[in-house]
Amino acid sequence: MKTVTDKVIDASALAAIAFQEPGEESVRARLRDHQWHAPALLGYEMANVCVKKIRRNPARRDELLEQHAKSSAIPILEHDVDQRDVLDLAERFNLSAYDASYLWLARRLGAELVTLDEKLERAAKAL
């Protein structure tokens, strides 16, 4: 019997899955057989990724919206974060508050952070 462990997924990793971007297979492999978690802001970040993609390639609008909808159906447990602690992490590692939210959650859950963002990955390893 497999034990399900927790992992935190950020927008860069979920976007790779949703929009079949480079890194998709490595992200899937890292997340296989794990419970996915994210800060509650993940949905907004994914919507923003989709909007940017549509603006760059309006002819793919319907396809991109469908991919976004499918990614929204992936079961991910969303969490509120402690804003004060997020600000501290953002300052400490020179991150956006958005990225620091993923880092905070990974630390809070004692879980690996799955990201394709190199700066965020370095911060997670340093923490």
C-alpha atoms as an extended CHARMM CRD file, in Angstrom:
* protein
*
       127  EXT
         1         1  MET       CA              0.0000000000        0.0000000000        0.0000000000  PROA      1               0.0000000000
         2         2  LYS       CA              1.4020000000        3.3780000000       -1.0400000000  PROA      2               0.0000000000
         3         3  THR       CA              1.5700000000        6.2400000000        1.4030000000  PROA      3               0.0000000000
         4         4  VAL       CA              0.4840000000        9.5830000000       -0.0210000000  PROA      4               0.0000000000
         5         5  THR       CA              2.7400000000       12.4390000000        0.9960000000  PROA      5               0.0000000000
         6         6  ASP       CA              2.2320000000       16.1430000000        0.5520000000  PROA      6               0.0000000000
         7         7  LYS       CA              3.8750000000       18.3620000000       -2.0360000000  PROA      7               0.0000000000
         8         8  VAL       CA              3.3480000000       22.0420000000       -2.7570000000  PROA      8               0.0000000000
         9         9  ILE       CA              2.9460000000       22.9770000000       -6.4240000000  PROA      9               0.0000000000
        10        10  ASP       CA              3.5060000000       26.5070000000       -7.7070000000  PROA      10              0.0000000000
        11        11  ALA       CA              2.0870000000       28.2120000000      -10.7800000000  PROA      11              0.0000000000
        12        12  SER       CA              5.1530000000       27.5260000000      -12.9430000000  PROA      12              0.0000000000
        13        13  ALA       CA              4.8610000000       23.7850000000      -12.3360000000  PROA      13              0.0000000000
        14        14  LEU       CA              1.0980000000       23.6790000000      -12.8180000000  PROA      14              0.0000000000
        15        15  ALA       CA              1.3890000000       25.7930000000      -15.9870000000  PROA      15              0.0000000000
        16        16  ALA       CA              3.8660000000       23.2690000000      -17.4030000000  PROA      16              0.0000000000
        17        17  ILE       CA              1.2480000000       20.5650000000      -16.8690000000  PROA      17              0.0000000000
        18        18  ALA       CA             -1.7430000000       22.6130000000      -18.0050000000  PROA      18              0.0000000000
        19        19  PHE       CA             -0.2140000000       24.0130000000      -21.1720000000  PROA      19              0.0000000000
        20        20  GLN       CA              2.1700000000       21.1290000000      -22.0270000000  PROA      20              0.0000000000
        21        21  GLU       CA              5.2550000000       23.2760000000      -21.5440000000  PROA      21              0.0000000000
        22        22  PRO       CA              8.8850000000       22.1960000000      -21.1840000000  PROA      22              0.0000000000
        23        23  GLY       CA              9.4090000000       20.5360000000      -17.8380000000  PROA      23              0.0000000000
        24        24  GLU       CA              5.9470000000       18.9570000000      -17.7820000000  PROA      24              0.0000000000
        25        25  GLU       CA              7.1980000000       15.3700000000      -17.5300000000  PROA      25              0.0000000000
        26        26  SER       CA              9.6610000000       16.1090000000      -14.7320000000  PROA      26              0.0000000000
        27        27  VAL       CA              6.9520000000       17.9530000000      -12.7800000000  PROA      27              0.0000000000
        28        28  ARG       CA              4.5220000000       15.0650000000      -13.2440000000  PROA      28              0.0000000000
        29        29  ALA       CA              7.1520000000       12.5960000000      -12.0700000000  PROA      29              0.0000000000
        30        30  ARG       CA              7.8910000000       14.6380000000       -8.9370000000  PROA      30              0.0000000000
        31        31  LEU       CA              4.1810000000       14.9020000000       -8.0950000000  PROA      31              0.0000000000
        32        32  ARG       CA              3.0950000000       11.3510000000       -8.8950000000  PROA      32              0.0000000000
        33        33  ASP       CA              1.3820000000        9.6200000000       -5.9470000000  PROA      33              0.0000000000
        34        34  HSD       CA              1.4060000000       12.7720000000       -3.8150000000  PROA      34              0.0000000000
        35        35  GLN       CA             -1.3160000000       15.0570000000       -2.4620000000  PROA      35              0.0000000000
        36        36  TRP       CA             -0.9370000000       18.4760000000       -4.0700000000  PROA      36              0.0000000000
        37        37  HSD       CA             -1.1820000000       21.6880000000       -2.0350000000  PROA      37              0.0000000000
        38        38  ALA       CA             -0.9640000000       25.3760000000       -2.9560000000  PROA      38              0.0000000000
        39        39  PRO       CA             -1.7070000000       28.8050000000       -1.5560000000  PROA      39              0.0000000000
        40        40  ALA       CA             -5.2000000000       30.0480000000       -2.4030000000  PROA      40              0.0000000000
        41        41  LEU       CA             -3.6870000000       32.4600000000       -4.9380000000  PROA      41              0.0000000000
        42        42  LEU       CA             -2.8300000000       29.6390000000       -7.3680000000  PROA      42              0.0000000000
        43        43  GLY       CA             -6.0760000000       30.0020000000       -9.3230000000  PROA      43              0.0000000000
        44        44  TYR       CA             -5.4590000000       33.7010000000       -9.9210000000  PROA      44              0.0000000000
        45        45  GLU       CA             -1.9100000000       33.0390000000      -11.0570000000  PROA      45              0.0000000000
        46        46  MET       CA             -3.0820000000       30.3500000000      -13.4670000000  PROA      46              0.0000000000
        47        47  ALA       CA             -5.7450000000       32.6740000000      -14.8840000000  PROA      47              0.0000000000
        48        48  ASN       CA             -3.0280000000       35.2830000000      -15.4180000000  PROA      48              0.0000000000
        49        49  VAL       CA             -0.7980000000       32.7490000000      -17.1960000000  PROA      49              0.0000000000
        50        50  CYS       CA             -3.7130000000       31.8950000000      -19.4770000000  PROA      50              0.0000000000
        51        51  VAL       CA             -4.4580000000       35.5590000000      -20.2530000000  PROA      51              0.0000000000
        52        52  LYS       CA             -0.8180000000       36.1920000000      -21.1550000000  PROA      52              0.0000000000
        53        53  LYS       CA             -0.8030000000       33.1720000000      -23.4580000000  PROA      53              0.0000000000
        54        54  ILE       CA             -4.0210000000       34.3040000000      -25.1610000000  PROA      54              0.0000000000
        55        55  ARG       CA             -2.5970000000       37.7950000000      -25.7020000000  PROA      55              0.0000000000
        56        56  ARG       CA              0.5400000000       36.3140000000      -27.3060000000  PROA      56              0.0000000000
        57        57  ASN       CA             -1.4470000000       33.8980000000      -29.4580000000  PROA      57              0.0000000000
        58        58  PRO       CA             -5.1170000000       34.9050000000      -29.8690000000  PROA      58              0.0000000000
        59        59  ALA       CA             -5.6770000000       32.2060000000      -32.4970000000  PROA      59              0.0000000000
        60        60  ARG       CA             -5.2130000000       29.5670000000      -29.7570000000  PROA      60              0.0000000000
        61        61  ARG       CA             -7.7340000000       31.2010000000      -27.3920000000  PROA      61              0.0000000000
        62        62  ASP       CA            -10.2290000000       28.3190000000      -27.2930000000  PROA      62              0.0000000000
        63        63  GLU       CA             -7.5080000000       25.7000000000      -26.8480000000  PROA      63              0.0000000000
        64        64  LEU       CA             -5.8450000000       27.6960000000      -24.0690000000  PROA      64              0.0000000000
        65        65  LEU       CA             -9.1370000000       28.2510000000      -22.2670000000  PROA      65              0.0000000000
        66        66  GLU       CA             -9.8380000000       24.5210000000      -22.4430000000  PROA      66              0.0000000000
        67        67  GLN       CA             -6.3910000000       23.6990000000      -21.0630000000  PROA      67              0.0000000000
        68        68  HSD       CA             -6.9230000000       26.2100000000      -18.2580000000  PROA      68              0.0000000000
        69        69  ALA       CA            -10.3150000000       24.7010000000      -17.4210000000  PROA      69              0.0000000000
        70        70  LYS       CA             -8.8090000000       21.2040000000      -17.2360000000  PROA      70              0.0000000000
        71        71  SER       CA             -6.0620000000       22.4160000000      -14.9110000000  PROA      71              0.0000000000
        72        72  SER       CA             -8.6790000000       24.0520000000      -12.6800000000  PROA      72              0.0000000000
        73        73  ALA       CA            -10.2820000000       20.6410000000      -12.1970000000  PROA      73              0.0000000000
        74        74  ILE       CA             -7.0870000000       19.0680000000      -10.8100000000  PROA      74              0.0000000000
        75        75  PRO       CA             -7.5920000000       18.3340000000       -7.1060000000  PROA      75              0.0000000000
        76        76  ILE       CA             -5.2680000000       20.6830000000       -5.2400000000  PROA      76              0.0000000000
        77        77  LEU       CA             -5.7970000000       21.5380000000       -1.5870000000  PROA      77              0.0000000000
        78        78  GLU       CA             -5.6860000000       25.3120000000       -1.2390000000  PROA      78              0.0000000000
        79        79  HSD       CA             -4.4900000000       27.0750000000        1.8930000000  PROA      79              0.0000000000
        80        80  ASP       CA             -4.4730000000       30.5670000000        3.3230000000  PROA      80              0.0000000000
        81        81  VAL       CA             -1.0350000000       31.8430000000        4.2380000000  PROA      81              0.0000000000
        82        82  ASP       CA              0.3010000000       34.0070000000        7.0310000000  PROA      82              0.0000000000
        83        83  GLN       CA              0.9010000000       37.3410000000        5.2990000000  PROA      83              0.0000000000
        84        84  ARG       CA              3.4420000000       38.5670000000        7.8590000000  PROA      84              0.0000000000
        85        85  ASP       CA              5.5570000000       35.4360000000        7.5130000000  PROA      85              0.0000000000
        86        86  VAL       CA              5.2380000000       35.6480000000        3.7190000000  PROA      86              0.0000000000
        87        87  LEU       CA              6.5520000000       39.2150000000        3.7910000000  PROA      87              0.0000000000
        88        88  ASP       CA              9.5140000000       38.1010000000        5.8870000000  PROA      88              0.0000000000
        89        89  LEU       CA             10.3380000000       35.3200000000        3.4290000000  PROA      89              0.0000000000
        90        90  ALA       CA              9.9120000000       37.6450000000        0.4410000000  PROA      90              0.0000000000
        91        91  GLU       CA             12.3900000000       40.0840000000        1.9580000000  PROA      91              0.0000000000
        92        92  ARG       CA             14.8190000000       37.3950000000        3.0710000000  PROA      92              0.0000000000
        93        93  PHE       CA             15.0270000000       35.6990000000       -0.3330000000  PROA      93              0.0000000000
        94        94  ASN       CA             14.2470000000       38.6990000000       -2.5830000000  PROA      94              0.0000000000
        95        95  LEU       CA             11.0560000000       37.0420000000       -3.8720000000  PROA      95              0.0000000000
        96        96  SER       CA              7.6550000000       38.3560000000       -4.8020000000  PROA      96              0.0000000000
        97        97  ALA       CA              5.0280000000       37.8870000000       -2.1120000000  PROA      97              0.0000000000
        98        98  TYR       CA              3.3550000000       35.4440000000       -4.5030000000  PROA      98              0.0000000000
        99        99  ASP       CA              6.4180000000       33.2130000000       -4.7100000000  PROA      99              0.0000000000
       100       100  ALA       CA              7.0940000000       33.5510000000       -0.9950000000  PROA      100             0.0000000000
       101       101  SER       CA              3.5590000000       32.2270000000       -0.3650000000  PROA      101             0.0000000000
       102       102  TYR       CA              4.4990000000       28.8870000000       -1.9400000000  PROA      102             0.0000000000
       103       103  LEU       CA              7.7180000000       28.8000000000        0.0520000000  PROA      103             0.0000000000
       104       104  TRP       CA              5.8380000000       29.5770000000        3.2820000000  PROA      104             0.0000000000
       105       105  LEU       CA              3.3080000000       26.8030000000        2.6380000000  PROA      105             0.0000000000
       106       106  ALA       CA              5.9900000000       24.2280000000        1.8520000000  PROA      106             0.0000000000
       107       107  ARG       CA              7.7540000000       25.0890000000        5.0880000000  PROA      107             0.0000000000
       108       108  ARG       CA              4.4870000000       25.0580000000        7.0400000000  PROA      108             0.0000000000
       109       109  LEU       CA              3.5210000000       21.6080000000        5.7190000000  PROA      109             0.0000000000
       110       110  GLY       CA              7.0520000000       20.2160000000        5.8280000000  PROA      110             0.0000000000
       111       111  ALA       CA              6.5800000000       19.4000000000        2.1580000000  PROA      111             0.0000000000
       112       112  GLU       CA              8.7130000000       19.6210000000       -0.9560000000  PROA      112             0.0000000000
       113       113  LEU       CA              8.0290000000       22.6290000000       -3.1740000000  PROA      113             0.0000000000
       114       114  VAL       CA              7.6800000000       21.6410000000       -6.8280000000  PROA      114             0.0000000000
       115       115  THR       CA              8.5610000000       24.5960000000       -9.0350000000  PROA      115             0.0000000000
       116       116  LEU       CA             10.2740000000       25.3660000000      -12.3240000000  PROA      116             0.0000000000
       117       117  ASP       CA             11.2890000000       28.8060000000      -11.0390000000  PROA      117             0.0000000000
       118       118  GLU       CA             15.0420000000       28.6090000000      -10.4020000000  PROA      118             0.0000000000
       119       119  LYS       CA             15.1220000000       31.4890000000       -7.9160000000  PROA      119             0.0000000000
       120       120  LEU       CA             12.2720000000       29.9910000000       -5.9010000000  PROA      120             0.0000000000
       121       121  GLU       CA             13.8970000000       26.5480000000       -6.0600000000  PROA      121             0.0000000000
       122       122  ARG       CA             17.1370000000       27.9920000000       -4.6400000000  PROA      122             0.0000000000
       123       123  ALA       CA             15.2030000000       29.6850000000       -1.8250000000  PROA      123             0.0000000000
       124       124  ALA       CA             13.4160000000       26.4300000000       -0.9950000000  PROA      124             0.0000000000
       125       125  LYS       CA             16.7330000000       24.5870000000       -0.7920000000  PROA      125             0.0000000000
       126       126  ALA       CA             18.2500000000       27.3320000000        1.3750000000  PROA      126             0.0000000000
       127       127  LEU       CA             15.3630000000       27.2490000000        3.8470000000  PROA      127             0.0000000000
